[in-house]
């Protein structure tokens, strides 16, 4: 098990955001965490990365406590509100991130990735503060995909991407999957989860309502699509 969360509780003052969350992410799988805006997806991701403290429970990454800095050395993370240093050019940011990850990428590999995400050379010469949200997001995604890390944690990775960019990004992800990379991602775009995830979990009202394969989710909650099953799941749990 690459990520193992047991009975995670997170409170802000008197508000319980995560209520005894159990979650397991297996080596080599694509795991999609779904839920409405404000459901606690980002908080859960930040607790795993020890960016936010927990009130109780345990989290391990590759068998080591998430509090141990070394447990996170094989992770590349993209936050939900990605904002790179404004003074850097796009190409400088990529080089900066590769150094932080300790990754030595050939220029041809970098160029191939940038082309694969439709980031042209003119864009990469621009200061990041001049880039659109979509271009900035692609820059962050490129830095993670080029990191060479075996575990990617991506919080709303499709945010700000137009349809073409989403298709190109998913193509890059699937290539990494063939190499055995584990991807844990959050999303409120259920079509992407249905397409990409081996396993999904529904986070709602601070609890995990379901965890398993999308096809099992659709069968259990009587939906032809994950979107339909999600609505049935939420309504079923609320009504029960």
Residue, then its C-alpha position, 0 to 999 in steps of 0.5 A: x500500500x503506497x498511501x494508507x489513511x486510518x481514522x483520520x479526523x480533522x477539525x477547524x474549531x468546532x467544525x469537523x472537516x474529515x470524520x474518521x476517514x479510511x483510505x488506501x491507495x495501491x502501488x501503480x493505481x490511479x485513484x480519483x477522489x471526488x466530491x463537491x467544492x468544499x467537501x474536504x478533498x484539498x484538506x485530505x490531500x494536505x493532511x497526507x502531505x503533512x501540510x495540515x495537522x490532523x486531530x487523530x488517526x494515522x497516515x503512512x506513505x510507503x509504510x512510513x509515517x507521513x510526519x517523516x520527511x523522507x516519506x514524501x521524497x518520492x512525491x510530486x505534488x500539484x496544489x489546487x491553487x497553483x501559483x508559481x513564482x511570478x518573476x520566473x520565466x516558464x522555462x526557468x520554472x521547469x528547470x527550478x522544479x527539476x532541480x528541487x526534485x533531483x531530476x536530471x532530464x534531457x532537453x529532448x525529453x523536456x521539449x517532448x513533454x512541453x509539446x505534448x501539453x501544447x506549451x510552445x517555446x514562445x510561451x515558455x519564454x514569458x514570465x509566468x505572471x503573463x500566462x493565462x490560468x490554463x497555461x499556468x496550470x499546464x506549466x505545473x502539470x509539466x513539472x510534475x510529469x517530468x519529475x520522475x517521481x513514482x507517486x503524483x498527488x494532483x489536486x484538481x489537475x484539470x482546473x482551468x484546462x480547455x477541452x484540448x488541453x484536458x485530452x492532451x494531459x490525459x494522454x500524458x497521464x496514461x503513458x505514465x500509467x504504463x510505466x507504473x506511476x501511481x497517481x492520486x488525484x482529486x476532481x469534481x469532473x466525474x467524467x475524468x474520474x470514470x475515464x482515468x481512475x482504477x479506484x475512486x472514493x466519494x467524500x461528502x459531509x466529511x465522510x467517505x461514502x464509497x471507495x472502490x472501482x468506478x464500475x462497482x460504484x455505478x452498479x451499487x448506486x444504479x447509474x449508467x455513468x459515474x455522474x448518475x451514480x454519484x447523484x444517487x449515492x449522495x441522495x441515498x446517503x442523505x435520505x438514509 
